[in-house]
Amino acid sequence: MNNSITKIEIVENMLKIGDYLKMFRVNFNGLRLYIQENPFAYFSGLTGALTASTFCGDQDKRRLATWRNEFIDSYGKKAADDYLQMTADFGTLLHSALVTIKETGQINWNEEQDKAREYFVMAYREKFLEPDLKVIKKMVYEYQKHVASLMQFHYDCVQEIQAIEVPTIWNGLKIATPIDEKCICRQTPKGDFYPTTINLKTSSQISRSQYDQVSCEMVMWNGTYPDKVEYTAILRTKDWTEGKLPTYEYKYLPKEYAEKLASKCEKRLLLCLDSDASYYPEPSSKYFEGITKIGQQPQIVIKTLQEEFETVVTLK
């Protein structure tokens, strides 16, 4: 059976509480899209839309492009894509660890190690690669250090975790994105507690463009749900010095400042949305169908994203 959807994931609050959206994240002909099932609607991802609408002279984007091109020159495009996917896998695992922290207030390191090892082995096999157990062992250890960093932040600053990996929508821009964490937390060691959206990062540094992202995330949360937030933030879990308390980097923006940044992004995104280089595709696929005899005209069918999505969901 022909179908251009190669991956489909449910995106919903991992805590299974609260009145939040449920969406599907799909890979359709290489495009990463978010789908609302009823009524059917699809959205581009926030990160990709911001990238598409950013001037190519932006220093952060040039640095990222340079790094990626050098990586491709050295190891090939597939290796670069696999590396980025492995980085994303860290984020997926951190969400799972966050659920454990919320529900139990602790981490069993033996269980966490087994879970992470199994996850990374499956990630290799999904790419038709033989698992490199030496590399995986190192990845598991690095992941556990990030979990310890995550735990320390929540001990220091968080009063209550309320939602994890919750979808939000910016209807006018046809964009969707999940929010890593919504919680009640303080922004400084002795500050007051406020509702906050947090973007979890495992990168080596926090870039300027990430402030645009979290500003848009805050506006999208407040536009989607009634329980408004007052702050948006980036939490960078990191490699810390062993033998000492785990450390982290936390950068926050108050609502007023974040709204100004998001407003600038909105203008950029609107220009891009209505241009020939729009980040919002009109996805469909073409297939040859049936049997064609010599001299006959082949039958070609066109299937929309909605048709293909409904087929996959029905089969599941």
Helices and strands as residue ranges (DSSP letters): E 5-11, E 23-28, E 31-36, E 41-45, H 46-53, H 59-75, H 77-104, H 109-126, H 133-157, E 158-170, G 171-173, E 175-186, E 193-201, H 208-224, E 231-237, E 248-254, H 255-273, E 284-289, E 299-304, H 305-315
